[in-house]
Amino acid sequence: MTIKTVGMISSYSALAKSAAWLWQQTPNHFGIWDNIQMHALEEKPDFLVMYQFDFPQPARQKSWLDSFRKQQKKPAVDINSRLRGLSKERIIYLLREPPLDEIVEINKHNYQEAQKYCGYVSGPDDLAPTPNYMSAIWYHSNSFRDLNEMPCTQKVATCSWVTSGINRTANHRQRLDFLQSLQSSGFKFDLYGRNLPEWAKPSGELGNKWYGMAPYYYNLAIENYAENNWYVSEKLWDSLLAWCLPIYYGGPAADKLLPPGSFLRLPSLDEKGIAYIQEVTATPDAWYAAKDAIAEARQIILHKLNLLNWLSDFVAQNS
């Protein structure tokens, strides 16, 4: 079997120079999964993934990432020079951000531009040329073999939430409001994350999300967006891979991808939701009842929903 190399470019600054992107999501060395090798920086790959690549925006619009960048004039981007000489049918565009009101026009522009260069253009919303679920990536630094073969971790604490203090959209602010209400209710949980406001009194950032999830029976997995049938993010995969029972707030996509009983549905981000969390976490009974479903969900995430597995299938069908 001939191994095809897959390169990657992204507007996510943390990924832009990552030679080993997704290598932790395979049991093999150097990013090999079945018929592909994920090698993000390969100069002459067989295929290329444009992973949340932001095309230059019209002057009247701001890029999704502008709030993170210093305001300075930048040279025009030559897109073709980034595509490593590949033909259109070998270039894949995957948009990862949900269609929030504040950026929906930017998403539309990205889809329109991507169709000029890419044979496959997808995202987790109905605006995409090919609407589809987001294949799984996760943010535990544990090896694939560890995650795949380990027994259930020992649970010694009740509930955690790993989130951030991002507040640039109405949906982000709604989540922060819920965090404040949850803390005001007196519910005891451990909070981790970056850029959280001082009033949240977080336990700090985590270099590996595993340590803020694996010791806990329950984990709050609150999406930034729950308004369509496609969007589900790493918040759910991370929680399940750490053997937590997620208390999940999000759209219906998760129900179509994971086995029944592998997560709990948080009904709302209000007093009703807080009462639900307090009731469920009062005992570990729900976690014990869900343990087998969590084990099944973990295998689905690792082997089926894994982005490397999706890319392997795509390459097999287009080689």
N, C-alpha and C positions, 0 to 999 in steps of 0.2 A: 504494500500500500504506500502510495506517495503522500508524504506529508506536505500540506499547503500552508504557507505562512500567512498570517493575518496581522497587518499593521493597524495602528490606531492614531487618530488625532482628536483632540478635545479642546474646548474652551475652558474646561475646569482646570485651573492653574495647578492643582495638586497632581493631576494626571499627565499634564502636558509633557513632562520629561521622565515619565515612569517607564523604565525599560522592562520591568517585571509585572506590568499590569495584568491582573487576574491569575498570576502564577500560583497564588495560594488556593485557587479554586480547582486544582487538578491534583491527582495523586502522583503525577509524573513530573520529571524535572523539566525546567525551561519552558513551561507553559504548554506542554503537549497534551492534547485531549483527542483521542481517537485519530482522526485524519487531518488535524490541524495543529499548528504551533502558533500560539499567541505571542507575537514579538512586536510590541507597539512601535518601536523605533526602527524596525527593519527598513532599509533604504529601498529595497526592491521586493516588496511582498507580493504574494499572489492575489490577496484581497486586502481591502482597507475599510476599517470602521471609522466613520465620523461620529463620535460619541458626544452628544450634546455640543456640537460645534456651532458656534454662533457666527453666522455670516454677517458681514458689514451691514449695518442698518442705515436706512435713509437718514439724512441729516436731522429730520424732525423727530426721530425716535431715539431712544436710549437702549443700549444693549442690556440684557438681563444682568450682566456682570459689572455694569458701570459703577454701581454703588461700592464696589470693592476696589476700583482702580483709581489711581490719581488722574485728575483731569489734565490731559496733555494731548497735543496733536500727534497722531501716529501715522506712519506711512500707510498708503493704500495696500491692502492685502491682495496678492496675486493667488487666487484660489487654485488655479491649475498647477502652480508650483508646489502646492502642498499634497497633490494627489499621486505623486510618485510614479507617474507614467501609466497608470492603470486605466483601462477602458471603463465606461460607465457601468456596465453590468457587473463589474467586480468591486464596486464601491457601495457600501451600506451606510445609510444615514439613520441613526437612532437618537431621537429626541427624548430626553428623560424628564424634563420639567413639566409639571401639570399645567393645564390651561387656566391658570388663575386670571382673573379679570385684568389685573395690572400688566400682564405680559402676553395676553392672548394674541395681540397684533404682532408682537415680536415672534411668537411661535409660528403664526401664519407665514410671516416673511421667511423664516428659516425653512419651512416646508417648501415654499415656492422656489427658493434658491436651490435647495437640495435636489429638486427634481431636474435641474439643469446638469448636474454632475453625477448623480447616483441612480443606480438601477433599482434600488429598493429604498424606500423612504417610509419610516414608521415612527409612531409615537403613541403614548397612552391616552389618546383622545380622538374624538370623531372628526376633528379637523385634519388629521393626518391622511395622506394618500392611502396608507395601509394602517388603519387603527389596529393596535395590538397591545397585549399586556407587556410590561417590562420584564424581560428575563432577569433572573436573580443574580445580583451581586451582593456580597455581604462584607461586613466591616469587623469581623474577628480576624486576628492575625494567626490563629491556630492553623495548623496544617490541615489539608483536606483529609488525610488519613486519620488524624486525630478526631476530627469532627465526624467522620464516617464510622469509625470503629469504637469510639469511646462509649462506655456505659453511661447511664444517666448520672449527672453530677449530683453531689450531695447538696441538698437545699437546707440553708440555715437561717434565711431571712424571708420576710414576707413579700415585699413589693418594691420595685424600683421603677424609675423613669429616666431614660437617657434622651435628652432633648437639647435644644439650643435657645438662645435669646433673640434670634432673628425676629424682627418686627416690621419688615418692609412691606408686607401686604396685609390686607384685612384678615385673611385666614391665619397668618402667623400671629397676629394680635389676638385673635379669638382663642388660639391655643394658650397664649400667655395669660389671658384673662381666666381661662379654666384652671391653669396652674395656680394662680393666685387664689381662686375660689376654693380649690382643693386643699391648699395649705391652710386657709382660713377656717376650713371645716374641722380642723384638728386631726385629720387623717394622717397617720404616720407612714411615711415612705421615704426611700433614699433617692435623692435627685442628683444626677450627674449631667455634665454638658459644658459647652463653651459659650462664652459671652452671655451668660445668664445674668439678669439684674440682681443687684445686691439684696433686694428684699426676698429673693427666692432662697437665699442661704444654701446654695448648692454645695455638694461635697467635692466639687472640682471636675476638671476635665479628665478624660480617660484616653490613654494611648492605645488601649485595646478594649473595645466595648464588652468583651467577655467578662471582665472583672466586675462590671456593673450590672451583669445579668445572670451569669451562671449560678451564683449563690442563692438566687431568689426563686420562690415558687411562681410569683406573678410579675409581669412586666407590662407597664402601660405603653402601648404602641399607638400613637396619635398621629395620623396623617395630616399633612397640610391641606389636603384636598380630598373630598369624599363625594363629589358631585357627578361622576360618570361611571361607566361600566368597565373601565380599562385600568384605572390607576391603582396600583399597589406597589409599595416601595420596600427598601431594605429594612425598614422599621419592623416589619413582620418577620422577614427571614432571620434577622439577627436575633430576635427574641426566641423564636422556635429553635434555632440552632444551638442556643444556650440552654435548651431544655426548660424554658419558661412556658407557662401558659399565658399567652398574650391576652390582655384586655384591650381589644382593638377598636379604634374609631377610624372608619374608612368606607370606601364604596364597596359594591357587591363583587368586584373582581376576585377578592380573596376567596369567596365561597365557591367560585368556579375552578380555582386552582388547587385548593387544599382540601383534605378530608374533613368531613363533618366532625365537630367536637374538638378540633385541634386548636381552636382559639375561641374566645368569648367576644361577643359584640357589645361594645359600650354604646348604650342607646342614644346618648346626647352629651353635649358639653355644657351641662347645667346642673342644677341641684339633683335632678333625676339620675344623671350619670354619676354624680358623687355618691349618692345613696347606693347605687348598684355596685360601685367599687368597694364601698365599705362592707356591704353584705357578702360579696363573693370572697373577699380576702380575710374575712373573720376567721375562717378555718382553711386548712390546705385541702379540704375534701374535693373541691373542683379540680385541683391539679392532679390528684391521684386518679380521679375519674377520667381525666383526659390524657394520662400518661402514654397509653398505647397509640392514641391518635397523634400525639406530639411526635412519637418515634416514627410513625408513618410519614408525617409531614416533613420531617427532617430529611428522609430519604428522597422524597419528591423534590425538595429544594436542591439538594446536593447533586442529584443525578439527572433530573428531568428539566427543572426550571433554570438550572445553571446557565448563565449566558454563554459559557464555552460550549455547552451541549447544543444550544440554539445555533451558534456560529458553525459548529461542526455539521449540523444538518443542512444549513444554508449552503455551505461550501460543497457538500456532497451533491446537492441538487443543481448546482450551478457550475460545476467543473466539466 
